[in-house]
Amino acid sequence: MNVTTDFNERTVEYEQLLNDFKAILKKNALKFTIQREVILETLYNSDEHLTPESLHHLIQEKFPDLKTGIATVYRTLSLLEESNMVTSLSFGTQGKKYELGAKNHHDHMICTECGTITEFVDEQIEVRQHAIANELGFKMSDHSMQIYGTCKTCQNKQLQ
């Protein structure tokens, strides 16, 4: 089995992503602001899955003189998600965590104890998913796999 967990390569350069974002804003009759750009840039430079609150906190730390409200973060994330520029993982009552869609395709293992998210790629799974879609006459355009369970760290804590 060949499972890869280290692949943070971006599939889109930031300048192209920014141009796409500006086009989406224009299409929705919204202004391009420095706050919106900072949200996009922070997502682009992050290797983490961020809640709106953690993204807002990160922006406040990195840009203390820039007034960016939490409502702006929520609205911008919503627009980016509707435009397929970001994807989200739902954590029920804990809300969503977001990541930029400009990374190579990957799947997720999510610890239900601590919330740790491990990204991985397994070529056998990829091949099998396409085969299943073909067998059922389904034209797949995209897919997302999320495996829920308990990470090794939390399993070890339970044994102590």
Residue pairs with C-beta under 8 A, 6 or more apart in sequence:
1 122
1 124
2 122
2 123
2 124
3 120
3 121
3 122
4 120
4 121
4 122
5 118
5 119
5 120
5 121
7 103
7 104
7 106
7 119
7 121
8 47
8 103
9 103
9 104
10 44
10 100
10 102
10 103
11 102
11 103
11 104
12 20
12 102
14 41
14 44
17 40
17 44
17 85
17 100
17 102
18 37
18 40
20 85
21 32
21 36
21 37
21 40
21 80
21 85
22 32
24 79
24 80
24 83
24 85
25 31
25 32
25 36
25 79
26 32
28 79
30 79
34 66
35 66
35 67
35 68
35 69
35 72
35 76
36 72
36 76
38 59
38 62
38 63
38 66
38 68
39 55
39 59
39 68
39 72
39 73
39 76
39 77
40 76
40 80
42 55
42 58
42 59
42 62
43 50
43 55
43 80
43 86
43 98
43 99
43 100
44 100
44 102
46 55
46 58
46 99
46 100
48 54
48 99
49 89
49 97
49 98
49 99
49 117
50 58
50 97
50 98
50 99
51 94
51 95
51 96
51 97
51 98
52 70
52 73
52 74
52 77
52 95
52 96
52 98
53 70
55 73
55 77
55 98
56 68
56 70
56 73
59 66
59 68
59 73
60 68
77 86
77 88
77 98
80 86
80 98
81 87
81 88
81 98
84 101
85 100
85 101
85 102
86 98
86 99
86 100
86 101
87 98
87 99
87 101
87 144
88 96
88 97
88 98
88 99
89 96
89 97
89 99
89 108
89 110
89 117
89 146
90 96
91 97
91 110
91 115
94 115
97 117
104 121
105 121
105 126
106 119
106 120
106 121
107 119
107 120
107 121
107 122
107 125
107 144
107 145
107 146
107 147
108 117
108 118
108 119
108 120
108 144
108 145
108 146
108 147
109 117
109 118
109 120
109 146
109 147
109 148
109 149
109 151
110 116
110 117
110 118
110 146
110 147
110 148
110 149
111 117
111 118
111 149
111 150
111 151
111 153
111 154
112 148
112 149
112 150
113 150
113 151
113 154
114 151
114 153
114 154
116 151
116 153
118 151
125 145
129 140
129 143
129 145
130 140
132 138
133 139
133 140
150 158
